[in-house]
Amino acid sequence: MSLSVLRWLLAPRTSLLARRLRKNGHHELSPDAAWRMARLRLHPDEVPYRNHGHSPPS
């Protein structure tokens, strides 16, 4: 099972928001970066995981 399908099954709201982010002007974002951005918007309690070193590659 691909990562995108797994994300849609486990977190449909996050996946939908990520798709909307890319569609509405953030075309330069990769699907993974958009998904992480959407995840942090919907679940701000997960910010420490990102701050601990799980950030998108630059």
CHARMM-style PDB file with segment names, atoms N, HN, CA, C and O in Angstrom:
ATOM      1  N   MET     1       0.848  -1.166   0.000  1.00  0.00      PROA
ATOM      2  CA  MET     1       0.000   0.000   0.000  1.00  0.00      PROA
ATOM      3  C   MET     1       0.902   1.240   0.000  1.00  0.00      PROA
ATOM      4  O   MET     1       1.865   1.313   0.763  1.00  0.00      PROA
ATOM      5  N   SER     2       0.589   2.189  -0.840  1.00  0.00      PROA
ATOM      6  HN  SER     2      -0.193   2.130  -1.460  1.00  0.00      PROA
ATOM      7  CA  SER     2       1.425   3.391  -0.943  1.00  0.00      PROA
ATOM      8  C   SER     2       1.177   4.323   0.243  1.00  0.00      PROA
ATOM      9  O   SER     2       0.154   4.234   0.922  1.00  0.00      PROA
ATOM     10  N   LEU     3       2.120   5.203   0.471  1.00  0.00      PROA
ATOM     11  HN  LEU     3       2.952   5.275  -0.080  1.00  0.00      PROA
ATOM     12  CA  LEU     3       2.032   6.137   1.588  1.00  0.00      PROA
ATOM     13  C   LEU     3       0.843   7.071   1.437  1.00  0.00      PROA
ATOM     14  O   LEU     3       0.169   7.371   2.422  1.00  0.00      PROA
ATOM     15  N   SER     4       0.574   7.533   0.236  1.00  0.00      PROA
ATOM     16  HN  SER     4       1.122   7.290  -0.565  1.00  0.00      PROA
ATOM     17  CA  SER     4      -0.548   8.456   0.041  1.00  0.00      PROA
ATOM     18  C   SER     4      -1.889   7.780   0.319  1.00  0.00      PROA
ATOM     19  O   SER     4      -2.781   8.400   0.899  1.00  0.00      PROA
ATOM     20  N   VAL     5      -2.042   6.529  -0.082  1.00  0.00      PROA
ATOM     21  HN  VAL     5      -1.318   6.026  -0.553  1.00  0.00      PROA
ATOM     22  CA  VAL     5      -3.281   5.795   0.200  1.00  0.00      PROA
ATOM     23  C   VAL     5      -3.421   5.567   1.700  1.00  0.00      PROA
ATOM     24  O   VAL     5      -4.510   5.717   2.255  1.00  0.00      PROA
ATOM     25  N   LEU     6      -2.345   5.211   2.341  1.00  0.00      PROA
ATOM     26  HN  LEU     6      -1.461   5.089   1.890  1.00  0.00      PROA
ATOM     27  CA  LEU     6      -2.374   4.997   3.786  1.00  0.00      PROA
ATOM     28  C   LEU     6      -2.753   6.279   4.521  1.00  0.00      PROA
ATOM     29  O   LEU     6      -3.534   6.248   5.472  1.00  0.00      PROA
ATOM     30  N   ARG     7      -2.199   7.399   4.082  1.00  0.00      PROA
ATOM     31  HN  ARG     7      -1.564   7.425   3.310  1.00  0.00      PROA
ATOM     32  CA  ARG     7      -2.551   8.681   4.703  1.00  0.00      PROA
ATOM     33  C   ARG     7      -4.021   9.013   4.506  1.00  0.00      PROA
ATOM     34  O   ARG     7      -4.673   9.495   5.432  1.00  0.00      PROA
ATOM     35  N   TRP     8      -4.556   8.760   3.305  1.00  0.00      PROA
ATOM     36  HN  TRP     8      -4.025   8.368   2.553  1.00  0.00      PROA
ATOM     37  CA  TRP     8      -5.974   9.027   3.054  1.00  0.00      PROA
ATOM     38  C   TRP     8      -6.859   8.167   3.950  1.00  0.00      PROA
ATOM     39  O   TRP     8      -7.897   8.629   4.424  1.00  0.00      PROA
ATOM     40  N   LEU     9      -6.460   6.937   4.179  1.00  0.00      PROA
ATOM     41  HN  LEU     9      -5.617   6.562   3.794  1.00  0.00      PROA
ATOM     42  CA  LEU     9      -7.268   6.051   5.014  1.00  0.00      PROA
ATOM     43  C   LEU     9      -7.195   6.414   6.495  1.00  0.00      PROA
ATOM     44  O   LEU     9      -8.205   6.365   7.197  1.00  0.00      PROA
ATOM     45  N   LEU    10      -6.010   6.774   6.969  1.00  0.00      PROA
ATOM     46  HN  LEU    10      -5.189   6.814   6.399  1.00  0.00      PROA
ATOM     47  CA  LEU    10      -5.824   7.025   8.397  1.00  0.00      PROA
ATOM     48  C   LEU    10      -6.125   8.460   8.817  1.00  0.00      PROA
ATOM     49  O   LEU    10      -6.528   8.701   9.955  1.00  0.00      PROA
ATOM     50  N   ALA    11      -5.934   9.409   7.914  1.00  0.00      PROA
ATOM     51  HN  ALA    11      -5.607   9.214   6.989  1.00  0.00      PROA
ATOM     52  CA  ALA    11      -6.143  10.821   8.261  1.00  0.00      PROA
ATOM     53  C   ALA    11      -6.781  11.557   7.078  1.00  0.00      PROA
ATOM     54  O   ALA    11      -6.117  12.354   6.416  1.00  0.00      PROA
ATOM     55  N   PRO    12      -8.050  11.297   6.814  1.00  0.00      PROA
ATOM     56  CA  PRO    12      -8.672  11.905   5.636  1.00  0.00      PROA
ATOM     57  C   PRO    12      -8.788  13.427   5.713  1.00  0.00      PROA
ATOM     58  O   PRO    12      -8.637  14.098   4.692  1.00  0.00      PROA
ATOM     59  N   ARG    13      -9.054  13.991   6.898  1.00  0.00      PROA
ATOM     60  HN  ARG    13      -9.177  13.446   7.727  1.00  0.00      PROA
ATOM     61  CA  ARG    13      -9.150  15.458   7.022  1.00  0.00      PROA
ATOM     62  C   ARG    13      -7.816  16.121   6.710  1.00  0.00      PROA
ATOM     63  O   ARG    13      -7.765  17.138   6.018  1.00  0.00      PROA
ATOM     64  N   THR    14      -6.740  15.541   7.222  1.00  0.00      PROA
ATOM     65  HN  THR    14      -6.781  14.715   7.784  1.00  0.00      PROA
ATOM     66  CA  THR    14      -5.410  16.093   6.965  1.00  0.00      PROA
ATOM     67  C   THR    14      -5.078  16.001   5.482  1.00  0.00      PROA
ATOM     68  O   THR    14      -4.535  16.945   4.908  1.00  0.00      PROA
ATOM     69  N   SER    15      -5.396  14.882   4.865  1.00  0.00      PROA
ATOM     70  HN  SER    15      -5.837  14.115   5.331  1.00  0.00      PROA
ATOM     71  CA  SER    15      -5.110  14.700   3.443  1.00  0.00      PROA
ATOM     72  C   SER    15      -5.921  15.668   2.585  1.00  0.00      PROA
ATOM     73  O   SER    15      -5.411  16.206   1.603  1.00  0.00      PROA
ATOM     74  N   LEU    16      -7.171  15.887   2.951  1.00  0.00      PROA
ATOM     75  HN  LEU    16      -7.585  15.450   3.750  1.00  0.00      PROA
ATOM     76  CA  LEU    16      -8.007  16.821   2.207  1.00  0.00      PROA
ATOM     77  C   LEU    16      -7.479  18.248   2.341  1.00  0.00      PROA
ATOM     78  O   LEU    16      -7.432  18.984   1.354  1.00  0.00      PROA
ATOM     79  N   LEU    17      -7.084  18.644   3.543  1.00  0.00      PROA
ATOM     80  HN  LEU    17      -7.122  18.047   4.344  1.00  0.00      PROA
ATOM     81  CA  LEU    17      -6.522  19.979   3.736  1.00  0.00      PROA
ATOM     82  C   LEU    17      -5.212  20.136   2.965  1.00  0.00      PROA
ATOM     83  O   LEU    17      -4.962  21.195   2.389  1.00  0.00      PROA
ATOM     84  N   ALA    18      -4.389  19.117   2.947  1.00  0.00      PROA
ATOM     85  HN  ALA    18      -4.592  18.257   3.415  1.00  0.00      PROA
ATOM     86  CA  ALA    18      -3.132  19.176   2.195  1.00  0.00      PROA
ATOM     87  C   ALA    18      -3.402  19.354   0.704  1.00  0.00      PROA
ATOM     88  O   ALA    18      -2.721  20.128   0.032  1.00  0.00      PROA
ATOM     89  N   ARG    19      -4.375  18.652   0.204  1.00  0.00      PROA
ATOM     90  HN  ARG    19      -4.928  18.023   0.750  1.00  0.00      PROA
ATOM     91  CA  ARG    19      -4.729  18.788  -1.213  1.00  0.00      PROA
ATOM     92  C   ARG    19      -5.230  20.199  -1.512  1.00  0.00      PROA
ATOM     93  O   ARG    19      -4.891  20.781  -2.543  1.00  0.00      PROA
ATOM     94  N   ARG    20      -6.049  20.749  -0.595  1.00  0.00      PROA
ATOM     95  HN  ARG    20      -6.325  20.276   0.242  1.00  0.00      PROA
ATOM     96  CA  ARG    20      -6.548  22.118  -0.783  1.00  0.00      PROA
ATOM     97  C   ARG    20      -5.417  23.138  -0.712  1.00  0.00      PROA
ATOM     98  O   ARG    20      -5.416  24.109  -1.469  1.00  0.00      PROA
ATOM     99  N   LEU    21      -4.454  22.934   0.185  1.00  0.00      PROA
ATOM    100  HN  LEU    21      -4.454  22.145   0.800  1.00  0.00      PROA
ATOM    101  CA  LEU    21      -3.314  23.844   0.287  1.00  0.00      PROA
ATOM    102  C   LEU    21      -2.545  23.907  -1.028  1.00  0.00      PROA
ATOM    103  O   LEU    21      -2.199  24.991  -1.498  1.00  0.00      PROA
ATOM    104  N   ARG    22      -2.281  22.763  -1.612  1.00  0.00      PROA
ATOM    105  HN  ARG    22      -2.562  21.882  -1.230  1.00  0.00      PROA
ATOM    106  CA  ARG    22      -1.540  22.729  -2.881  1.00  0.00      PROA
ATOM    107  C   ARG    22      -2.360  23.326  -4.015  1.00  0.00      PROA
ATOM    108  O   ARG    22      -1.813  24.003  -4.886  1.00  0.00      PROA
ATOM    109  N   LYS    23      -3.661  23.082  -4.011  1.00  0.00      PROA
ATOM    110  HN  LYS    23      -4.105  22.532  -3.303  1.00  0.00      PROA
ATOM    111  CA  LYS    23      -4.527  23.580  -5.078  1.00  0.00      PROA
ATOM    112  C   LYS    23      -4.682  25.099  -5.020  1.00  0.00      PROA
ATOM    113  O   LYS    23      -4.764  25.756  -6.057  1.00  0.00      PROA
ATOM    114  N   ASN    24      -4.720  25.654  -3.814  1.00  0.00      PROA
ATOM    115  HN  ASN    24      -4.653  25.120  -2.971  1.00  0.00      PROA
ATOM    116  CA  ASN    24      -5.007  27.079  -3.644  1.00  0.00      PROA
ATOM    117  C   ASN    24      -3.756  27.924  -3.469  1.00  0.00      PROA
ATOM    118  O   ASN    24      -3.704  28.775  -2.581  1.00  0.00      PROA
ATOM    119  N   GLY    25      -2.761  27.704  -4.293  1.00  0.00      PROA
ATOM    120  HN  GLY    25      -2.804  27.012  -5.014  1.00  0.00      PROA
ATOM    121  CA  GLY    25      -1.652  28.627  -4.331  1.00  0.00      PROA
ATOM    122  C   GLY    25      -0.321  28.135  -3.831  1.00  0.00      PROA
ATOM    123  O   GLY    25       0.679  28.832  -3.998  1.00  0.00      PROA
ATOM    124  N   HSD    26      -0.257  26.970  -3.226  1.00  0.00      PROA
ATOM    125  HN  HSD    26      -1.070  26.404  -3.090  1.00  0.00      PROA
ATOM    126  CA  HSD    26       1.021  26.452  -2.738  1.00  0.00      PROA
ATOM    127  C   HSD    26       1.514  25.336  -3.659  1.00  0.00      PROA
ATOM    128  O   HSD    26       1.852  24.245  -3.198  1.00  0.00      PROA
ATOM    129  N   HSD    27       1.553  25.615  -4.951  1.00  0.00      PROA
ATOM    130  HN  HSD    27       1.279  26.501  -5.325  1.00  0.00      PROA
ATOM    131  CA  HSD    27       1.939  24.589  -5.927  1.00  0.00      PROA
ATOM    132  C   HSD    27       3.391  24.163  -5.774  1.00  0.00      PROA
ATOM    133  O   HSD    27       3.765  23.063  -6.180  1.00  0.00      PROA
ATOM    134  N   GLU    28       4.213  25.037  -5.185  1.00  0.00      PROA
ATOM    135  HN  GLU    28       3.909  25.931  -4.856  1.00  0.00      PROA
ATOM    136  CA  GLU    28       5.636  24.710  -5.036  1.00  0.00      PROA
ATOM    137  C   GLU    28       5.874  23.679  -3.937  1.00  0.00      PROA
ATOM    138  O   GLU    28       6.950  23.084  -3.873  1.00  0.00      PROA
ATOM    139  N   LEU    29       4.886  23.459  -3.071  1.00  0.00      PROA
ATOM    140  HN  LEU    29       4.012  23.943  -3.122  1.00  0.00      PROA
ATOM    141  CA  LEU    29       5.032  22.462  -2.005  1.00  0.00      PROA
ATOM    142  C   LEU    29       4.926  21.054  -2.571  1.00  0.00      PROA
ATOM    143  O   LEU    29       4.116  20.777  -3.457  1.00  0.00      PROA
ATOM    144  N   SER    30       5.752  20.184  -2.045  1.00  0.00      PROA
ATOM    145  HN  SER    30       6.410  20.408  -1.326  1.00  0.00      PROA
ATOM    146  CA  SER    30       5.604  18.774  -2.403  1.00  0.00      PROA
ATOM    147  C   SER    30       4.382  18.230  -1.664  1.00  0.00      PROA
ATOM    148  O   SER    30       3.956  18.815  -0.668  1.00  0.00      PROA
ATOM    149  N   PRO    31       3.824  17.139  -2.128  1.00  0.00      PROA
ATOM    150  CA  PRO    31       2.682  16.566  -1.412  1.00  0.00      PROA
ATOM    151  C   PRO    31       3.016  16.228   0.045  1.00  0.00      PROA
ATOM    152  O   PRO    31       2.170  16.395   0.924  1.00  0.00      PROA
ATOM    153  N   ASP    32       4.229  15.759   0.307  1.00  0.00      PROA
ATOM    154  HN  ASP    32       4.916  15.624  -0.407  1.00  0.00      PROA
ATOM    155  CA  ASP    32       4.617  15.434   1.682  1.00  0.00      PROA
ATOM    156  C   ASP    32       4.700  16.676   2.552  1.00  0.00      PROA
ATOM    157  O   ASP    32       4.238  16.664   3.693  1.00  0.00      PROA
ATOM    158  N   ALA    33       5.281  17.743   2.029  1.00  0.00      PROA
ATOM    159  HN  ALA    33       5.656  17.753   1.102  1.00  0.00      PROA
ATOM    160  CA  ALA    33       5.387  18.985   2.800  1.00  0.00      PROA
ATOM    161  C   ALA    33       4.008  19.582   3.057  1.00  0.00      PROA
ATOM    162  O   ALA    33       3.748  20.096   4.145  1.00  0.00      PROA
ATOM    163  N   ALA    34       3.131  19.520   2.074  1.00  0.00      PROA
ATOM    164  HN  ALA    34       3.342  19.103   1.190  1.00  0.00      PROA
ATOM    165  CA  ALA    34       1.767  20.024   2.259  1.00  0.00      PROA
ATOM    166  C   ALA    34       1.035  19.201   3.310  1.00  0.00      PROA
ATOM    167  O   ALA    34       0.280  19.748   4.114  1.00  0.00      PROA
ATOM    168  N   TRP    35       1.253  17.892   3.308  1.00  0.00      PROA
ATOM    169  HN  TRP    35       1.866  17.447   2.655  1.00  0.00      PROA
ATOM    170  CA  TRP    35       0.593  17.035   4.290  1.00  0.00      PROA
ATOM    171  C   TRP    35       1.085  17.357   5.699  1.00  0.00      PROA
ATOM    172  O   TRP    35       0.293  17.421   6.639  1.00  0.00      PROA
ATOM    173  N   ARG    36       2.405  17.562   5.842  1.00  0.00      PROA
ATOM    174  HN  ARG    36       3.049  17.510   5.078  1.00  0.00      PROA
ATOM    175  CA  ARG    36       2.947  17.907   7.160  1.00  0.00      PROA
ATOM    176  C   ARG    36       2.424  19.256   7.634  1.00  0.00      PROA
ATOM    177  O   ARG    36       2.112  19.416   8.814  1.00  0.00      PROA
ATOM    178  N   MET    37       2.323  20.230   6.729  1.00  0.00      PROA
ATOM    179  HN  MET    37       2.577  20.101   5.771  1.00  0.00      PROA
ATOM    180  CA  MET    37       1.799  21.541   7.087  1.00  0.00      PROA
ATOM    181  C   MET    37       0.338  21.427   7.535  1.00  0.00      PROA
ATOM    182  O   MET    37      -0.061  22.028   8.533  1.00  0.00      PROA
ATOM    183  N   ALA    38      -0.442  20.661   6.797  1.00  0.00      PROA
ATOM    184  HN  ALA    38      -0.118  20.173   5.986  1.00  0.00      PROA
ATOM    185  CA  ALA    38      -1.846  20.464   7.154  1.00  0.00      PROA
ATOM    186  C   ALA    38      -1.967  19.738   8.487  1.00  0.00      PROA
ATOM    187  O   ALA    38      -2.833  20.062   9.299  1.00  0.00      PROA
ATOM    188  N   ARG    39      -1.109  18.766   8.709  1.00  0.00      PROA
ATOM    189  HN  ARG    39      -0.406  18.502   8.050  1.00  0.00      PROA
ATOM    190  CA  ARG    39      -1.150  18.008   9.963  1.00  0.00      PROA
ATOM    191  C   ARG    39      -0.908  18.917  11.163  1.00  0.00      PROA
ATOM    192  O   ARG    39      -1.583  18.792  12.184  1.00  0.00      PROA
ATOM    193  N   LEU    40       0.054  19.829  11.043  1.00  0.00      PROA
ATOM    194  HN  LEU    40       0.603  19.930  10.214  1.00  0.00      PROA
ATOM    195  CA  LEU    40       0.354  20.734  12.145  1.00  0.00      PROA
ATOM    196  C   LEU    40      -0.744  21.767  12.347  1.00  0.00      PROA
ATOM    197  O   LEU    40      -0.959  22.230  13.467  1.00  0.00      PROA
ATOM    198  N   ARG    41      -1.440  22.133  11.282  1.00  0.00      PROA
ATOM    199  HN  ARG    41      -1.266  21.758  10.372  1.00  0.00      PROA
ATOM    200  CA  ARG    41      -2.574  23.056  11.438  1.00  0.00      PROA
ATOM    201  C   ARG    41      -3.729  22.397  12.174  1.00  0.00      PROA
ATOM    202  O   ARG    41      -4.371  23.023  13.017  1.00  0.00      PROA
ATOM    203  N   LEU    42      -3.990  21.148  11.860  1.00  0.00      PROA
ATOM    204  HN  LEU    42      -3.468  20.639  11.176  1.00  0.00      PROA
ATOM    205  CA  LEU    42      -5.110  20.444  12.490  1.00  0.00      PROA
ATOM    206  C   LEU    42      -4.758  19.870  13.856  1.00  0.00      PROA
ATOM    207  O   LEU    42      -5.636  19.696  14.701  1.00  0.00      PROA
ATOM    208  N   HSD    43      -3.488  19.576  14.076  1.00  0.00      PROA
ATOM    209  HN  HSD    43      -2.775  19.718  13.390  1.00  0.00      PROA
ATOM    210  CA  HSD    43      -3.045  18.951  15.324  1.00  0.00      PROA
ATOM    211  C   HSD    43      -1.824  19.692  15.866  1.00  0.00      PROA
ATOM    212  O   HSD    43      -0.703  19.194  15.761  1.00  0.00      PROA
ATOM    213  N   PRO    44      -2.030  20.874  16.444  1.00  0.00      PROA
ATOM    214  CA  PRO    44      -0.887  21.659  16.930  1.00  0.00      PROA
ATOM    215  C   PRO    44      -0.124  20.984  18.064  1.00  0.00      PROA
ATOM    216  O   PRO    44       1.006  21.372  18.360  1.00  0.00      PROA
ATOM    217  N   ASP    45      -0.716  19.993  18.696  1.00  0.00      PROA
ATOM    218  HN  ASP    45      -1.634  19.678  18.455  1.00  0.00      PROA
ATOM    219  CA  ASP    45      -0.016  19.267  19.756  1.00  0.00      PROA
ATOM    220  C   ASP    45       1.141  18.427  19.212  1.00  0.00      PROA
ATOM    221  O   ASP    45       1.953  17.933  19.994  1.00  0.00      PROA
ATOM    222  N   GLU    46       1.236  18.256  17.893  1.00  0.00      PROA
ATOM    223  HN  GLU    46       0.576  18.658  17.258  1.00  0.00      PROA
ATOM    224  CA  GLU    46       2.319  17.483  17.289  1.00  0.00      PROA
ATOM    225  C   GLU    46       3.515  18.341  16.879  1.00  0.00      PROA
ATOM    226  O   GLU    46       4.476  17.824  16.310  1.00  0.00      PROA
ATOM    227  N   VAL    47       3.469  19.633  17.158  1.00  0.00      PROA
ATOM    228  HN  VAL    47       2.688  20.054  17.620  1.00  0.00      PROA
ATOM    229  CA  VAL    47       4.575  20.534  16.822  1.00  0.00      PROA
ATOM    230  C   VAL    47       5.887  20.100  17.472  1.00  0.00      PROA
ATOM    231  O   VAL    47       6.924  20.196  16.816  1.00  0.00      PROA
ATOM    232  N   PRO    48       5.906  19.627  18.725  1.00  0.00      PROA
ATOM    233  CA  PRO    48       7.191  19.196  19.306  1.00  0.00      PROA
ATOM    234  C   PRO    48       7.894  18.107  18.497  1.00  0.00      PROA
ATOM    235  O   PRO    48       9.125  18.065  18.477  1.00  0.00      PROA
ATOM    236  N   TYR    49       7.148  17.226  17.832  1.00  0.00      PROA
ATOM    237  HN  TYR    49       6.148  17.260  17.848  1.00  0.00      PROA
ATOM    238  CA  TYR    49       7.778  16.199  16.996  1.00  0.00      PROA
ATOM    239  C   TYR    49       8.544  16.846  15.849  1.00  0.00      PROA
ATOM    240  O   TYR    49       9.655  16.426  15.523  1.00  0.00      PROA
ATOM    241  N   ARG    50       7.953  17.863  15.239  1.00  0.00      PROA
ATOM    242  HN  ARG    50       7.050  18.204  15.503  1.00  0.00      PROA
ATOM    243  CA  ARG    50       8.623  18.577  14.153  1.00  0.00      PROA
ATOM    244  C   ARG    50       9.827  19.338  14.689  1.00  0.00      PROA
ATOM    245  O   ARG    50      10.888  19.348  14.065  1.00  0.00      PROA
ATOM    246  N   ASN    51       9.666  19.971  15.834  1.00  0.00      PROA
ATOM    247  HN  ASN    51       8.805  19.963  16.341  1.00  0.00      PROA
ATOM    248  CA  ASN    51      10.763  20.741  16.414  1.00  0.00      PROA
ATOM    249  C   ASN    51      11.905  19.847  16.879  1.00  0.00      PROA
ATOM    250  O   ASN    51      13.031  20.315  17.050  1.00  0.00      PROA
ATOM    251  N   HSD    52      11.625  18.582  17.081  1.00  0.00      PROA
ATOM    252  HN  HSD    52      10.711  18.202  16.943  1.00  0.00      PROA
ATOM    253  CA  HSD    52      12.648  17.657  17.560  1.00  0.00      PROA
ATOM    254  C   HSD    52      13.524  17.119  16.426  1.00  0.00      PROA
ATOM    255  O   HSD    52      14.418  16.307  16.665  1.00  0.00      PROA
ATOM    256  N   GLY    53      13.280  17.554  15.233  1.00  0.00      PROA
ATOM    257  HN  GLY    53      12.554  18.214  15.038  1.00  0.00      PROA
ATOM    258  CA  GLY    53      14.144  17.151  14.130  1.00  0.00      PROA
ATOM    259  C   GLY    53      13.436  16.462  12.990  1.00  0.00      PROA
ATOM    260  O   GLY    53      14.090  16.030  12.040  1.00  0.00      PROA
ATOM    261  N   HSD    54      12.142  16.346  13.048  1.00  0.00      PROA
ATOM    262  HN  HSD    54      11.612  16.697  13.819  1.00  0.00      PROA
ATOM    263  CA  HSD    54      11.394  15.707  11.974  1.00  0.00      PROA
ATOM    264  C   HSD    54      10.843  16.778  11.043  1.00  0.00      PROA
ATOM    265  O   HSD    54       9.630  16.891  10.866  1.00  0.00      PROA
ATOM    266  N   SER    55      11.722  17.549  10.459  1.00  0.00      PROA
ATOM    267  HN  SER    55      12.707  17.457  10.603  1.00  0.00      PROA
ATOM    268  CA  SER    55      11.311  18.626   9.572  1.00  0.00      PROA
ATOM    269  C   SER    55      11.558  18.220   8.120  1.00  0.00      PROA
ATOM    270  O   SER    55      12.364  17.330   7.850  1.00  0.00      PROA
ATOM    271  N   PRO    56      10.864  18.872   7.190  1.00  0.00      PROA
ATOM    272  CA  PRO    56      11.069  18.535   5.780  1.00  0.00      PROA
ATOM    273  C   PRO    56      12.471  18.913   5.333  1.00  0.00      PROA
ATOM    274  O   PRO    56      13.036  19.884   5.835  1.00  0.00      PROA
ATOM    275  N   PRO    57      13.038  18.169   4.405  1.00  0.00      PROA
ATOM    276  CA  PRO    57      14.379  18.501   3.911  1.00  0.00      PROA
ATOM    277  C   PRO    57      14.365  19.831   3.175  1.00  0.00      PROA
ATOM    278  O   PRO    57      13.385  20.184   2.519  1.00  0.00      PROA
ATOM    279  N   SER    58      15.455  20.554   3.291  1.00  0.00      PROA
ATOM    280  HN  SER    58      16.251  20.267   3.823  1.00  0.00      PROA
ATOM    281  CA  SER    58      15.519  21.871   2.628  1.00  0.00      PROA
ATOM    282  C   SER    58      16.198  21.795   1.283  1.00  0.00      PROA
ATOM    283  OT1 SER    58      16.331  22.811   0.601  1.00  0.00      PROA
TER     284      SER     58
END
